[in-house]
Amino acid sequence: MKFRIVAVGKLKEQYLKQAVDEYVKRISRFASVEIVEVAESTFNGEPNVKQIQKIIDTEGAAIMSKTEGYVIAADIDGKQLSSTEISALIAKEKQNNSTFTFVIGGSNGLSQQVKNSADFRLSFGKITLPHQLFRVVLCEQIYRACCIEGNVSYHK
């Protein structure tokens, strides 16, 4: 089994890189892990709605070219699942999929094309997290799901 995380932008803070690296190391006990970073788009001058939508669409096209297998998009309007439910979703879907791609959009959001093409839209609640911090939280939840599935004592 393989987990792929497609995220817009690079991790800038060393402490976030260290946290992600630690969870990737832990997850690798259960599955291979690949993190694919898509370039964050920018605009010149004061942003307007049209420019922001163009950025979202450009990042979305880049994301779409990197997804494979069962695609789970991080979306504030998606379905909220407990850690146990995330583990059960992965366990169920791994019968038909060997790769799970988790998608994290940029600071302007995720394109409708990515949301529509995802197999599942996952929300971690109505709070807004910086997308860099969200990557750490997602990695932790993937690790927790693996522990639950493998009956390894971490998740309690």
DRENVO-629679 format. One record per residue (C-alpha): residue number from 1; chain; x, y, z. Coordinates in Angstrom, 2 decimals. Example, Ala and Ser with C-alpha at 12.3 -4.5 7.8 and 13.67 -1.06 7.14 Angstrom:
2
  seq  mol       c1       c2       c3
    1    A    12.30    -4.50     7.80
    2    A    13.67    -1.06     7.14
This chain:
156
  seq  mol       c1       c2       c3
    1    A     0.00     0.00     0.00
    2    A     1.14     3.51    -0.75
    3    A     0.14     6.90     0.61
    4    A     0.76     9.92    -1.56
    5    A     0.25    13.43    -0.25
    6    A    -0.09    16.08    -2.93
    7    A     0.23    19.51    -1.36
    8    A     0.43    23.01    -2.74
    9    A     3.58    24.80    -1.62
   10    A     6.68    23.84     0.28
   11    A     7.08    23.56     4.02
   12    A     9.03    26.62     5.07
   13    A     9.45    26.13     8.79
   14    A    12.02    23.60     9.97
   15    A     9.86    22.42    12.88
   16    A     7.02    21.56    10.48
   17    A     9.43    19.67     8.21
   18    A    10.69    17.72    11.22
   19    A     7.16    16.83    12.32
   20    A     6.17    15.64     8.84
   21    A     9.42    13.68     8.50
   22    A     8.76    11.95    11.83
   23    A     5.25    10.90    10.83
   24    A     6.41     9.78     7.38
   25    A     9.01     7.60     9.10
   26    A     6.35     6.13    11.38
   27    A     3.89     5.54     8.52
   28    A     6.60     3.76     6.50
   29    A     6.34     0.89     8.96
   30    A     2.93     0.19     7.41
   31    A     3.12     1.56     3.87
   32    A     5.26     3.59     1.53
   33    A     4.78     7.35     1.65
   34    A     5.43     9.96    -1.00
   35    A     4.99    13.70    -0.62
   36    A     4.55    15.62    -3.85
   37    A     4.74    19.39    -3.64
   38    A     3.00    21.43    -6.31
   39    A     4.19    24.99    -6.93
   40    A     2.15    27.67    -5.23
   41    A     0.87    30.22    -7.75
   42    A     1.14    33.94    -7.13
   43    A    -0.26    37.11    -8.62
   44    A     0.98    40.63    -9.12
   45    A    -0.48    43.57    -7.27
   46    A    -3.70    43.59    -5.29
   47    A    -5.61    40.31    -5.72
   48    A    -9.05    40.30    -7.24
   49    A   -11.60    37.53    -7.58
   50    A   -10.57    36.69   -11.15
   51    A    -6.86    36.42   -10.22
   52    A    -7.60    34.25    -7.19
   53    A    -9.78    31.91    -9.28
   54    A    -7.01    31.67   -11.88
   55    A    -4.54    30.69    -9.13
   56    A    -6.94    28.07    -7.74
   57    A    -7.49    26.63   -11.23
   58    A    -3.74    26.60   -12.06
   59    A    -2.91    24.84    -8.80
   60    A    -5.85    22.47    -9.37
   61    A    -4.55    21.44   -12.79
   62    A    -1.12    20.76   -11.28
   63    A    -2.72    18.71    -8.48
   64    A    -4.81    16.68   -10.95
   65    A    -1.68    15.64   -12.84
   66    A    -0.21    14.17    -9.62
   67    A    -3.14    12.15    -8.25
   68    A    -3.50     8.40    -8.52
   69    A    -5.52     5.65    -6.90
   70    A    -8.18     6.55    -4.35
   71    A    -8.19    10.35    -3.99
   72    A    -9.12    12.03    -0.72
   73    A    -9.34    15.81    -0.93
   74    A    -9.05    17.94     2.19
   75    A   -12.11    20.16     2.03
   76    A   -13.69    22.19     4.82
   77    A   -17.09    21.30     3.35
   78    A   -16.26    17.59     3.18
   79    A   -17.36    14.88     5.57
   80    A   -15.98    14.89     9.09
   81    A   -14.70    11.49    10.23
   82    A   -13.22    10.28    13.49
   83    A    -9.77     8.71    13.43
   84    A   -11.38     5.28    13.66
   85    A   -13.63     6.11    10.70
   86    A   -10.64     7.28     8.63
   87    A    -8.93     3.98     9.41
   88    A   -12.07     2.05     8.41
   89    A   -12.34     4.01     5.13
   90    A    -8.74     3.15     4.24
   91    A    -9.23    -0.49     5.23
   92    A   -12.36    -0.75     3.07
   93    A   -10.91     1.02     0.04
   94    A    -7.54    -0.74     0.08
   95    A    -9.30    -3.86    -1.15
   96    A    -9.66    -2.11    -4.52
   97    A    -6.85     0.46    -4.37
   98    A    -3.17     0.13    -3.60
   99    A    -2.54     3.89    -3.61
  100    A    -4.26     6.59    -1.59
  101    A    -3.68    10.19    -2.64
  102    A    -4.47    12.88    -0.08
  103    A    -4.77    16.37    -1.53
  104    A    -4.07    19.61     0.33
  105    A    -4.89    22.80    -1.54
  106    A    -3.13    26.12    -1.27
  107    A    -3.97    29.16     0.82
  108    A    -6.67    30.21    -1.66
  109    A    -8.46    26.88    -1.54
  110    A    -8.99    23.87    -3.75
  111    A   -10.38    23.97    -7.28
  112    A   -13.85    22.66    -7.93
  113    A   -12.35    20.28   -10.50
  114    A   -10.22    18.63    -7.81
  115    A   -13.15    18.48    -5.38
  116    A   -15.43    16.95    -8.01
  117    A   -12.91    14.35    -9.13
  118    A   -12.00    13.22    -5.61
  119    A   -13.34     9.88    -4.42
  120    A   -13.86    11.35    -0.95
  121    A   -13.82    14.86     0.52
  122    A   -12.53    14.90     4.09
  123    A   -12.96    17.72     6.57
  124    A   -11.09    18.11     9.83
  125    A   -13.79    20.49    11.04
  126    A   -14.85    24.05    10.43
  127    A   -11.62    25.57    11.72
  128    A    -9.14    27.04     9.29
  129    A    -5.60    25.69     9.53
  130    A    -2.63    27.02     7.59
  131    A    -2.04    24.49     4.82
  132    A     1.48    23.84     6.10
  133    A     0.21    22.93     9.58
  134    A    -2.59    20.90     8.02
  135    A     0.06    18.70     6.39
  136    A     1.40    17.78     9.83
  137    A    -2.09    17.04    11.16
  138    A    -2.90    14.92     8.08
  139    A     0.30    12.90     8.44
  140    A    -0.49    12.29    12.10
  141    A    -3.99    11.09    11.21
  142    A    -2.67     8.76     8.51
  143    A    -0.25     7.29    11.05
  144    A    -3.03     6.99    13.62
  145    A    -5.25     5.24    11.04
  146    A    -2.45     2.77    10.29
  147    A    -2.03     2.05    14.00
  148    A    -5.75     1.47    14.43
  149    A    -5.84    -0.84    11.41
  150    A    -2.73    -2.69    12.59
  151    A    -3.96    -2.90    16.19
  152    A    -0.87    -1.05    17.37
  153    A    -1.26     0.84    20.64
  154    A    -0.94     4.50    19.71
  155    A    -4.44     5.67    19.00
  156    A    -5.79     5.73    22.57
